[in-house]
Amino acid sequence: MEPAGALRRKWEARVDSANRLALIRCSRRGGTILLVIMLLAAVAAIVGAAVYFRSGPSDQDSVSASTADIVPADFGSFEILTLATGELESKERIELRNQLDKVATIVEIIPEGTFVQAGDVLIRLNADAIKDSIDSEELALVEATNELAAARASLEIQISENESKLRKAELAVEIAQLALEQWKAEDKLQIEKLQLDIDQAQRQVDRWSKKYEKNLELIKQKFISQDQFDQEEIAKINADAELTRAQRNLEVYTKFTRQREAKQKQSDLDEARAELERVKQENQINITSRQANVTNRERMVQRREQRLAELRQQYDYCTVVAPSPGLVVYGSTVQSDNWRNSSEGPFQVGRSVGPNDLLIVLPDTSQMVAKVKVHESLAGRIRPGQRAEVKVDAVGNRVFTGQVESVGVMAETGGWRDPNRREYSVRITLDPDQQTDELKPSMRCEAHIRLGTVEDVVHVPVQAVFMDGPVTYVYVPRGGKFARLPVQLGRRSDTRAEIVAGLEAGQPVLVRAPEPGEVISEPWDESQLASAGYILDEQGNPTLPMMNRSRRPGMPGAAPAMQPGRASPGTRRGPQRSQG
């Protein structure tokens, strides 16, 4: 406890500073009357403080406070900063994952932290099962290749047989066609011959008929003998019979023989043509079947070759080599928050890894990035290009400058430990003109991101700000205790809060939660509420006008979401301070 004289001198010095600030502000406004009033108020404050520090607390309710807990409200500028924690990672890095399609066991692994060159073996996985599969697949490929060769030979034989059958069928059609044409020519000759026979027979009949008529006259006159007459009559009868026979021959040929032979020849031609079509169809079926067999065998060979190539590639994947120089970092270290990595520990010989598991990371440590997480209420205020300071504990709490590179698009949850937490990842690129050789990935860090600058305002430490319902207030000394003074907040950072109304520069405020018995229990002063911009609703409770509610802390357009708690003056719990 300092002597009363020392406390009084400190208090008078602070009030004197407040007087000078008030003079400056009053000179700007040109308010002479206001200046006189503030000077009188300052003198009264000095006298009251002197009396207070001389007399000290007079009863059990008066509690003395350390001067370190009471600070005057400042007038000036401050930066709006937000604190975020995370870890370092390289801006550019090469991730080597397990490209096997099955779970494999580590049989060899390079020590973590080793600096390797391109081509160095980093990790080997058990490849015995893959090697056995390769041997089996090679035998299957040989068998499939032989079957393909047999199928191709069978196709060639089928093609030759098809050509032979087709030639025979086409020849049969040609022969039948020629036979039909030949018959048509012979038919014409036959009709002409039969018609000629009829003509000749008709002439004989005509000749013998005339002669028979003459012989009738001659026989009557006894110019010819009866025997001659009979012979010539027989010749006439024979001529008539020959004519009848010739006519019947023509009739039989045209009605029966000609039609039968025409149909037979046409049928032979049609049958030959049908056989040709059957041969073509059979050839097509046979060739299609043989070609399908060849295609299936080719696909089988291709499948075997592809499978063998995949197995050989999988075999190569069992050996992971460095594509470029870099520092070896295990995937289990990078993904240490994974439940499996946290339970099984770092990679080692004998541990199993699944498909696409991160095995090795080769970071480029020449350019580092701080990956930090901020609360979702702050994510909307962080923009790429904002400056930041990053402190790394592992290198002696050195501070590095940088700027925001990007803000995550989707919020991340706190996992099963804190499912209600929502945070956004922010990447901060460290400036390249700094000595970052000692920095390594996964080092813990904390970053102060500069959201903006507040200039020429009254501001107090955030520890001095409390809330009771809709009313934000601070504690000011009065009569050896502390009284609530309503204020209206503006912008704030993690350390400072802007006072828009209700508090003047230089006024002392308490920067901690008051102890029991330190608080003056009294209702709100309406004039103080009005001075801070509050109004009374229909029930007489203080509230902010609708136009000012958009500036409440934690709402869009206001300060970061640091909701103050409710205060209960005079109770043991004490007031609750706004949380950053």
C-alpha positions as CSV (number, residue, x, y, z in Angstrom):
1,M,0.0,0.0,0.0
2,E,1.6,3.3,-1.1
3,P,1.5,6.4,1.1
4,A,-1.4,8.7,0.7
5,G,0.9,11.5,-0.5
6,A,2.3,9.4,-3.3
7,L,-1.1,8.3,-4.4
8,R,-2.3,11.9,-4.4
9,R,0.6,13.1,-6.5
10,K,-0.1,10.3,-9.1
11,W,-3.8,11.2,-9.1
12,E,-3.1,14.9,-9.5
13,A,-0.7,14.1,-12.4
14,R,-3.4,12.1,-14.2
15,V,-6.0,14.7,-13.7
16,D,-3.6,17.4,-14.9
17,S,-3.1,15.3,-18.1
18,A,-6.8,15.1,-18.5
19,N,-7.1,18.9,-18.1
20,R,-4.6,19.5,-20.9
21,L,-6.5,17.1,-23.1
22,A,-9.7,18.8,-22.3
23,L,-8.1,22.2,-23.1
24,I,-7.1,20.9,-26.5
25,R,-10.6,19.5,-27.2
26,C,-12.3,22.7,-26.0
27,S,-10.0,24.9,-28.1
28,R,-11.0,22.8,-31.2
29,R,-14.6,23.3,-30.5
30,G,-14.3,27.0,-29.5
31,G,-16.4,26.4,-26.4
32,T,-15.2,29.0,-23.8
33,I,-18.0,28.2,-21.3
34,L,-17.3,24.5,-21.6
35,L,-13.6,25.1,-20.9
36,V,-14.4,27.0,-17.7
37,I,-16.8,24.3,-16.5
38,M,-14.2,21.5,-17.2
39,L,-11.5,23.5,-15.3
40,L,-13.8,23.8,-12.3
41,A,-14.7,20.1,-12.5
42,A,-11.0,19.3,-12.6
43,V,-10.3,21.5,-9.5
44,A,-13.1,19.8,-7.7
45,A,-11.8,16.4,-8.7
46,I,-8.3,17.3,-7.3
47,V,-9.8,18.5,-4.0
48,G,-12.0,15.4,-3.7
49,A,-9.1,13.1,-4.4
50,A,-7.0,14.9,-1.9
51,V,-9.7,14.5,0.7
52,Y,-10.1,10.9,-0.2
53,F,-6.5,10.0,0.0
54,R,-6.0,11.9,3.3
55,S,-8.9,10.4,5.0
56,G,-8.8,6.9,3.5
57,P,-11.7,4.4,4.0
58,S,-13.8,5.2,7.0
59,D,-15.8,2.0,7.4
60,Q,-15.8,-1.7,6.5
61,D,-17.5,-1.1,3.1
62,S,-14.7,1.1,1.9
63,V,-12.0,-0.8,0.1
64,S,-8.7,0.6,-1.2
65,A,-7.6,-0.4,-4.7
66,S,-4.1,-0.5,-6.2
67,T,-3.3,2.3,-8.6
68,A,-2.2,-0.4,-11.1
69,D,-5.9,-1.4,-11.3
70,I,-7.1,2.1,-12.1
71,V,-6.1,3.8,-15.4
72,P,-7.4,6.9,-17.1
73,A,-9.3,6.7,-20.4
74,D,-7.0,7.5,-23.2
75,F,-7.5,9.7,-26.3
76,G,-5.7,8.6,-29.4
77,S,-5.4,5.8,-31.8
78,F,-5.1,2.0,-31.5
79,E,-4.9,-0.9,-33.8
80,I,-7.6,-3.5,-34.0
81,L,-5.9,-6.8,-33.6
82,T,-7.2,-10.3,-33.2
83,L,-5.3,-13.2,-31.8
84,A,-5.2,-16.5,-33.5
85,T,-3.2,-19.7,-32.8
86,G,-2.1,-22.4,-35.1
87,E,1.1,-23.9,-36.5
88,L,3.6,-23.3,-39.2
89,E,3.7,-25.1,-42.5
90,S,5.6,-24.6,-45.7
91,K,3.9,-22.7,-48.5
92,E,5.0,-25.2,-51.0
93,R,5.4,-28.9,-50.1
94,I,5.4,-32.3,-51.8
95,E,3.0,-34.9,-50.3
96,L,3.8,-38.5,-50.9
97,R,0.9,-40.8,-50.3
98,N,0.4,-44.5,-50.2
99,Q,-0.7,-45.3,-53.8
100,L,-1.4,-49.0,-53.1
101,D,-5.0,-50.1,-53.3
102,K,-4.7,-52.3,-50.2
103,V,-3.4,-52.0,-46.7
104,A,0.4,-52.5,-46.5
105,T,3.0,-52.8,-43.8
106,I,6.1,-50.6,-43.4
107,V,9.3,-52.6,-43.7
108,E,11.8,-49.8,-43.9
109,I,11.5,-46.0,-43.3
110,I,14.0,-43.1,-43.2
111,P,14.3,-41.2,-39.9
112,E,12.1,-38.2,-39.6
113,G,14.0,-34.9,-39.9
114,T,16.5,-36.2,-42.4
115,F,17.4,-33.9,-45.3
116,V,17.3,-36.1,-48.5
117,Q,18.2,-35.6,-52.1
118,A,16.2,-36.5,-55.2
119,G,16.1,-40.3,-55.7
120,D,16.7,-41.2,-52.0
121,V,14.6,-44.1,-50.7
122,L,12.2,-42.8,-48.1
123,I,10.0,-45.7,-47.3
124,R,9.5,-49.4,-48.3
125,L,6.3,-51.3,-48.0
126,N,5.8,-55.0,-47.8
127,A,5.5,-56.3,-51.5
128,D,5.5,-60.1,-51.0
129,A,1.8,-60.5,-51.8
130,I,2.1,-58.3,-54.9
131,K,5.2,-60.2,-56.1
132,D,3.2,-63.5,-55.9
133,S,0.3,-61.9,-57.8
134,I,2.7,-60.8,-60.5
135,D,4.1,-64.3,-61.0
136,S,0.5,-65.8,-61.2
137,E,-0.5,-63.1,-63.7
138,E,2.5,-63.6,-65.9
139,L,1.5,-67.3,-66.3
140,A,-2.1,-66.4,-67.0
141,L,-0.9,-63.9,-69.6
142,V,1.1,-66.6,-71.4
143,E,-1.9,-68.9,-71.5
144,A,-4.2,-66.1,-72.7
145,T,-1.6,-65.3,-75.5
146,N,-1.6,-68.9,-76.7
147,E,-5.3,-69.0,-76.8
148,L,-5.4,-65.8,-78.8
149,A,-2.9,-67.3,-81.3
150,A,-5.1,-70.4,-81.7
151,A,-8.2,-68.3,-82.1
152,R,-6.6,-66.2,-84.8
153,A,-5.5,-69.4,-86.7
154,S,-9.0,-70.8,-86.5
155,L,-10.2,-67.5,-87.9
156,E,-7.9,-67.8,-90.9
157,I,-9.0,-71.4,-91.6
158,Q,-12.6,-70.3,-91.4
159,I,-12.0,-67.5,-93.8
160,S,-10.4,-70.0,-96.3
161,E,-13.3,-72.4,-95.9
162,N,-15.8,-69.7,-96.4
163,E,-14.2,-68.6,-99.6
164,S,-14.2,-72.2,-101.0
165,K,-17.9,-72.7,-100.1
166,L,-18.8,-69.4,-101.6
167,R,-17.0,-70.2,-104.9
168,K,-18.8,-73.5,-105.2
169,A,-22.2,-71.9,-104.5
170,E,-21.6,-69.2,-107.0
171,L,-20.5,-71.7,-109.6
172,A,-23.7,-73.7,-109.1
173,V,-25.7,-70.6,-109.7
174,E,-23.8,-69.9,-112.9
175,I,-24.3,-73.5,-114.1
176,A,-28.0,-73.4,-113.4
177,Q,-28.3,-70.0,-115.1
178,L,-26.5,-71.4,-118.2
179,A,-28.6,-74.5,-118.1
180,L,-31.7,-72.4,-118.1
181,E,-30.5,-70.2,-121.0
182,Q,-29.5,-73.4,-122.9
183,W,-33.0,-74.9,-122.4
184,K,-34.6,-71.7,-123.6
185,A,-32.6,-71.8,-126.8
186,E,-33.3,-75.6,-127.3
187,D,-37.0,-74.9,-126.5
188,K,-37.2,-72.4,-129.3
189,L,-35.6,-74.9,-131.7
190,Q,-37.9,-77.7,-130.6
191,I,-41.0,-75.6,-131.2
192,E,-39.7,-74.7,-134.6
193,K,-39.0,-78.3,-135.4
194,L,-42.4,-79.5,-134.3
195,Q,-44.1,-76.7,-136.2
196,L,-42.0,-77.6,-139.2
197,D,-43.2,-81.2,-138.9
198,I,-46.8,-80.0,-138.8
199,D,-46.2,-77.9,-141.9
200,Q,-44.6,-80.8,-143.8
201,A,-47.4,-83.1,-142.8
202,Q,-50.0,-80.5,-143.8
203,R,-48.4,-80.2,-147.3
204,Q,-48.4,-84.0,-147.6
205,V,-52.0,-84.1,-146.6
206,D,-52.9,-81.4,-149.1
207,R,-51.0,-83.1,-151.9
208,W,-52.5,-86.6,-151.3
209,S,-56.0,-85.1,-150.8
210,K,-55.8,-83.5,-154.3
211,K,-54.5,-86.6,-155.8
212,Y,-57.2,-88.7,-154.1
213,E,-59.9,-86.5,-155.6
214,K,-58.3,-86.8,-159.0
215,N,-58.1,-90.6,-158.6
216,L,-61.8,-90.8,-157.8
217,E,-62.5,-89.4,-161.3
218,L,-59.8,-91.5,-162.9
219,I,-61.1,-94.7,-161.2
220,K,-64.5,-94.1,-162.5
221,Q,-63.2,-93.7,-166.0
222,K,-61.0,-96.7,-165.5
223,F,-57.8,-94.7,-166.2
224,I,-56.1,-96.2,-163.2
225,S,-56.2,-99.5,-161.6
226,Q,-57.9,-100.3,-158.3
227,D,-54.7,-101.3,-156.8
228,Q,-53.1,-97.9,-157.6
229,F,-56.1,-96.1,-156.3
230,D,-55.9,-98.1,-153.0
231,Q,-52.2,-97.4,-152.5
232,E,-52.6,-93.7,-153.1
233,E,-55.6,-93.7,-150.7
234,I,-53.5,-95.4,-148.1
235,A,-50.8,-92.7,-148.7
236,K,-53.5,-90.1,-148.1
237,I,-54.6,-91.7,-144.8
238,N,-50.9,-91.9,-143.7
239,A,-50.5,-88.2,-144.5
240,D,-53.5,-87.4,-142.4
241,A,-52.2,-89.5,-139.5
242,E,-48.8,-87.9,-139.8
243,L,-50.4,-84.5,-139.6
244,T,-52.4,-85.5,-136.5
245,R,-49.2,-87.0,-134.9
246,A,-47.3,-83.8,-135.6
247,Q,-50.0,-81.6,-134.2
248,R,-50.2,-83.8,-131.1
249,N,-46.5,-83.7,-130.6
250,L,-46.6,-79.9,-130.6
251,E,-49.5,-79.9,-128.2
252,V,-47.9,-82.3,-125.8
253,Y,-44.6,-80.4,-125.9
254,T,-46.2,-77.0,-125.3
255,K,-48.6,-78.2,-122.6
256,F,-46.5,-80.6,-120.7
257,T,-42.9,-81.1,-121.7
258,R,-42.0,-77.5,-122.2
259,Q,-43.6,-76.4,-118.9
260,R,-42.0,-79.2,-116.9
261,E,-38.5,-78.5,-118.3
262,A,-39.0,-74.7,-117.8
263,K,-39.9,-75.2,-114.2
264,Q,-37.2,-77.7,-113.6
265,K,-34.5,-75.4,-115.0
266,Q,-35.9,-72.4,-113.1
267,S,-36.1,-74.5,-109.9
268,D,-32.5,-75.6,-110.4
269,L,-31.5,-71.9,-110.7
270,D,-33.5,-70.8,-107.7
271,E,-32.1,-73.7,-105.6
272,A,-28.6,-72.7,-106.6
273,R,-29.2,-69.1,-105.7
274,A,-30.8,-70.1,-102.4
275,E,-27.8,-72.3,-101.6
276,L,-25.6,-69.4,-102.4
277,E,-27.5,-67.3,-99.8
278,R,-27.3,-70.1,-97.3
279,V,-23.6,-70.4,-97.8
280,K,-23.2,-66.6,-97.4
281,Q,-25.2,-66.7,-94.1
282,E,-23.3,-69.7,-92.8
283,N,-20.0,-68.0,-93.7
284,Q,-21.1,-64.9,-91.9
285,I,-22.1,-66.8,-88.8
286,N,-19.0,-68.8,-88.8
287,I,-16.7,-65.8,-89.4
288,T,-18.6,-63.8,-86.7
289,S,-18.2,-66.6,-84.2
290,R,-14.5,-66.9,-85.0
291,Q,-14.0,-63.2,-84.9
292,A,-15.8,-62.9,-81.5
293,N,-13.6,-65.7,-80.2
294,V,-10.5,-63.7,-81.3
295,T,-11.9,-60.5,-79.8
296,N,-12.6,-62.2,-76.5
297,R,-9.1,-63.6,-76.5
298,E,-7.6,-60.2,-77.3
299,R,-9.6,-58.6,-74.5
300,M,-8.5,-61.3,-72.2
301,V,-4.9,-60.7,-73.2
302,Q,-5.4,-56.9,-72.8
303,R,-6.9,-57.5,-69.4
304,R,-4.1,-59.7,-68.3
305,E,-1.5,-57.2,-69.6
306,Q,-3.3,-54.3,-67.9
307,R,-3.6,-56.2,-64.6
308,L,0.1,-57.2,-64.9
309,A,1.0,-53.6,-65.5
310,E,-1.1,-52.5,-62.5
311,L,0.6,-55.1,-60.3
312,R,4.0,-54.0,-61.5
313,Q,3.1,-50.4,-60.8
314,Q,1.8,-51.4,-57.4
315,Y,5.1,-53.2,-56.8
316,D,6.9,-50.0,-57.7
317,Y,4.7,-48.0,-55.4
318,C,6.0,-50.1,-52.5
319,T,9.2,-48.2,-52.8
320,V,8.8,-44.4,-52.2
321,V,11.6,-42.2,-53.3
322,A,12.2,-38.5,-53.0
323,P,11.2,-36.6,-56.1
324,S,13.3,-33.6,-55.0
325,P,15.5,-32.5,-52.1
326,G,13.7,-31.7,-48.8
327,L,13.2,-32.3,-45.1
328,V,11.5,-35.5,-44.2
329,V,8.3,-35.1,-42.2
330,Y,6.1,-38.1,-41.4
331,G,2.5,-38.0,-42.4
332,S,1.6,-39.1,-38.9
333,T,3.2,-35.9,-37.6
334,V,1.4,-33.7,-40.1
335,Q,-1.9,-35.3,-39.3
336,S,-1.3,-35.8,-35.6
337,D,-4.9,-34.8,-34.8
338,N,-6.2,-37.9,-36.6
339,W,-7.5,-40.4,-34.0
340,R,-5.5,-43.2,-35.6
341,N,-2.2,-41.3,-35.6
342,S,-2.8,-40.1,-32.1
343,S,-3.4,-43.7,-30.9
344,E,-0.7,-45.5,-32.9
345,G,1.9,-42.9,-32.7
346,P,4.5,-41.9,-35.4
347,F,5.3,-44.2,-38.4
348,Q,7.6,-47.0,-37.7
349,V,8.5,-50.5,-39.1
350,G,5.6,-52.9,-38.8
351,R,2.8,-50.3,-38.8
352,S,0.1,-50.7,-41.4
353,V,-0.9,-47.9,-43.7
354,G,-4.1,-47.7,-45.8
355,P,-4.7,-46.6,-49.4
356,N,-4.1,-42.9,-49.9
357,D,-2.6,-42.4,-46.4
358,L,-0.2,-39.5,-46.2
359,L,3.3,-41.1,-45.8
360,I,5.9,-38.4,-46.2
361,V,5.9,-34.6,-46.6
362,L,8.8,-32.8,-48.2
363,P,8.3,-29.2,-47.3
364,D,10.1,-26.2,-48.9
365,T,11.2,-24.4,-45.7
366,S,12.4,-21.4,-47.7
367,Q,8.9,-20.0,-47.7
368,M,6.8,-20.6,-44.6
369,V,3.1,-20.0,-43.9
370,A,1.3,-19.7,-40.5
371,K,-2.0,-21.6,-40.6
372,V,-4.1,-20.3,-37.8
373,K,-7.8,-20.6,-36.9
374,V,-10.1,-17.7,-36.0
375,H,-13.6,-17.8,-34.6
376,E,-16.4,-17.7,-37.1
377,S,-17.5,-14.3,-35.9
378,L,-14.2,-12.8,-37.0
379,A,-13.9,-14.6,-40.3
380,G,-15.9,-11.9,-42.1
381,R,-13.5,-9.1,-41.0
382,I,-10.3,-10.8,-42.2
383,R,-9.3,-10.1,-45.7
384,P,-6.3,-11.2,-47.9
385,G,-3.5,-8.6,-47.7
386,Q,-4.0,-7.6,-44.0
387,R,-0.8,-7.4,-42.1
388,A,0.0,-9.7,-39.2
389,E,2.7,-10.5,-36.7
390,V,3.5,-14.1,-36.0
391,K,5.2,-15.2,-32.8
392,V,6.9,-18.6,-32.7
393,D,7.7,-20.1,-29.3
394,A,10.1,-22.7,-30.5
395,V,12.6,-20.1,-31.7
396,G,12.7,-17.9,-28.6
397,N,9.4,-16.2,-29.1
398,R,10.7,-14.4,-32.2
399,V,8.2,-12.3,-34.0
400,F,7.9,-12.5,-37.8
401,T,5.9,-10.2,-40.0
402,G,3.6,-11.3,-42.8
403,Q,0.3,-10.8,-44.5
404,V,-2.9,-12.8,-44.8
405,E,-2.9,-14.9,-47.9
406,S,-6.3,-16.5,-47.8
407,V,-9.3,-17.3,-45.5
408,G,-11.0,-20.6,-45.6
409,V,-14.3,-20.9,-47.4
410,M,-15.9,-23.5,-45.1
411,A,-16.0,-23.5,-41.3
412,E,-14.2,-26.3,-39.4
413,T,-15.8,-27.9,-36.3
414,G,-14.0,-28.7,-33.1
415,G,-14.5,-32.4,-33.7
416,W,-15.9,-34.7,-31.1
417,R,-14.2,-32.7,-28.3
418,D,-16.1,-29.5,-29.1
419,P,-18.8,-30.1,-31.9
420,N,-20.3,-26.6,-31.4
421,R,-17.1,-24.7,-32.2
422,R,-16.9,-23.2,-35.6
423,E,-13.6,-21.8,-36.9
424,Y,-12.1,-20.7,-40.1
425,S,-8.5,-21.4,-41.3
426,V,-6.4,-18.3,-42.1
427,R,-3.1,-18.7,-44.0
428,I,-0.5,-16.0,-43.3
429,T,2.5,-15.8,-45.6
430,L,5.7,-14.7,-43.8
431,D,7.6,-11.9,-45.5
432,P,10.5,-13.4,-47.5
433,D,13.1,-10.9,-46.3
434,Q,13.4,-12.5,-42.8
435,Q,15.7,-15.1,-41.4
436,T,13.5,-18.2,-41.4
437,D,16.1,-20.9,-41.4
438,E,15.2,-22.1,-37.9
439,L,11.5,-22.4,-38.7
440,K,10.1,-25.9,-39.3
441,P,6.6,-27.1,-40.1
442,S,4.2,-27.9,-37.3
443,M,5.9,-25.4,-34.9
444,R,3.2,-23.8,-32.7
445,C,2.6,-20.1,-33.3
446,E,0.2,-17.3,-32.5
447,A,-0.6,-14.5,-34.8
448,H,-1.9,-11.0,-34.2
449,I,-3.9,-10.0,-37.3
450,R,-4.3,-6.3,-37.9
451,L,-7.9,-5.7,-38.8
452,G,-7.7,-2.0,-38.9
453,T,-6.8,1.2,-37.1
454,V,-9.0,3.4,-34.9
455,E,-7.8,7.0,-34.8
456,D,-8.6,9.9,-32.5
457,V,-11.0,8.3,-30.2
458,V,-11.5,7.7,-26.4
459,H,-10.5,4.2,-25.6
460,V,-10.0,2.0,-22.5
461,P,-8.6,-1.5,-21.9
462,V,-11.1,-4.2,-22.7
463,Q,-10.6,-5.5,-19.1
464,A,-12.5,-2.4,-18.0
465,V,-15.7,-3.1,-20.0
466,F,-18.6,-5.0,-18.5
467,M,-22.2,-5.6,-19.4
468,D,-25.5,-5.7,-17.5
469,G,-28.3,-6.8,-20.0
470,P,-28.2,-4.3,-22.8
471,V,-26.1,-1.7,-20.9
472,T,-22.4,-1.7,-21.4
473,Y,-20.5,0.1,-18.5
474,V,-17.2,0.7,-16.8
475,Y,-16.4,1.1,-13.1
476,V,-15.2,4.6,-12.0
477,P,-13.9,5.5,-8.5
478,R,-16.3,7.2,-6.1
479,G,-15.8,7.7,-2.4
480,G,-13.4,4.9,-1.9
481,K,-15.6,2.5,-3.9
482,F,-16.5,2.0,-7.5
483,A,-19.7,3.0,-9.3
484,R,-21.0,1.8,-12.6
485,L,-20.9,4.3,-15.5
486,P,-22.8,3.4,-18.6
487,V,-21.0,3.8,-21.9
488,Q,-21.5,3.0,-25.5
489,L,-18.9,0.9,-27.2
490,G,-17.6,1.3,-30.7
491,R,-14.8,-0.7,-32.3
492,R,-12.5,-2.8,-30.3
493,S,-9.4,-5.0,-30.5
494,D,-8.2,-7.8,-28.3
495,T,-6.8,-5.2,-25.9
496,R,-8.6,-1.8,-26.4
497,A,-12.2,-0.8,-26.8
498,E,-13.5,2.5,-28.3
499,I,-15.9,4.5,-26.1
500,V,-18.3,6.3,-28.3
501,A,-20.3,8.0,-25.5
502,G,-20.5,8.2,-21.8
503,L,-16.9,8.5,-20.8
504,E,-14.4,11.4,-21.3
505,A,-10.7,11.1,-21.9
506,G,-8.8,11.1,-18.6
507,Q,-11.6,9.7,-16.5
508,P,-10.2,6.8,-14.3
509,V,-11.7,3.3,-14.8
510,L,-11.2,0.0,-13.1
511,V,-9.4,-2.6,-15.2
512,R,-10.4,-5.7,-13.2
513,A,-13.5,-7.2,-11.7
514,P,-14.3,-5.5,-8.4
515,E,-14.1,-7.5,-5.2
516,P,-17.2,-7.9,-3.0
517,G,-17.8,-4.7,-1.0
518,E,-16.1,-2.5,-3.6
519,V,-19.2,-1.7,-5.7
520,I,-21.7,1.0,-4.9
521,S,-25.1,-0.6,-5.2
522,E,-27.4,1.9,-6.8
523,P,-29.8,2.0,-9.8
524,W,-28.9,3.4,-13.2
525,D,-28.6,7.2,-13.4
526,E,-31.0,8.3,-16.2
527,S,-28.7,11.3,-17.1
528,Q,-25.7,9.0,-17.4
529,L,-27.8,6.5,-19.5
530,A,-28.9,9.4,-21.8
531,S,-25.3,10.7,-22.0
532,A,-24.2,7.2,-23.2
533,G,-27.0,7.0,-25.8
534,Y,-29.5,4.7,-23.9
535,I,-33.2,5.2,-23.6
536,L,-35.8,3.7,-21.3
537,D,-38.4,1.4,-22.7
538,E,-42.1,1.2,-21.6
539,Q,-41.1,-0.9,-18.5
540,G,-38.4,1.7,-17.6
541,N,-35.6,-0.6,-18.5
542,P,-32.6,0.9,-20.3
543,T,-32.1,-0.1,-23.9
544,L,-30.4,1.2,-27.1
545,P,-32.3,2.9,-29.8
546,M,-32.9,0.7,-32.9
547,M,-30.6,2.8,-35.0
548,N,-27.7,2.1,-32.6
549,R,-28.2,-1.6,-32.0
550,S,-26.4,-2.4,-35.2
551,R,-23.2,-1.2,-33.5
552,R,-23.5,-3.5,-30.5
553,P,-20.4,-5.6,-30.0
554,G,-20.4,-8.9,-31.8
555,M,-22.9,-7.7,-34.5
556,P,-22.0,-7.0,-38.1
557,G,-20.3,-3.7,-38.5
558,A,-19.2,-3.6,-34.9
559,A,-16.3,-4.9,-33.0
560,P,-15.4,-8.6,-32.8
561,A,-17.8,-10.8,-31.0
562,M,-16.8,-10.4,-27.3
563,Q,-20.1,-10.6,-25.5
564,P,-19.9,-9.1,-22.0
565,G,-21.6,-10.9,-19.2
566,R,-24.2,-9.7,-16.7
567,A,-23.1,-7.8,-13.7
568,S,-24.6,-8.0,-10.2
569,P,-23.3,-5.1,-8.2
570,G,-22.5,-5.9,-4.6
571,T,-22.8,-9.7,-5.1
572,R,-20.0,-12.2,-4.5
573,R,-20.0,-13.3,-8.2
574,G,-19.1,-9.9,-9.4
575,P,-19.5,-8.6,-12.9
576,Q,-18.5,-10.6,-16.0
577,R,-16.1,-9.1,-18.4
578,S,-16.5,-9.2,-22.1
579,Q,-14.6,-12.1,-23.7
580,G,-12.3,-11.6,-26.6
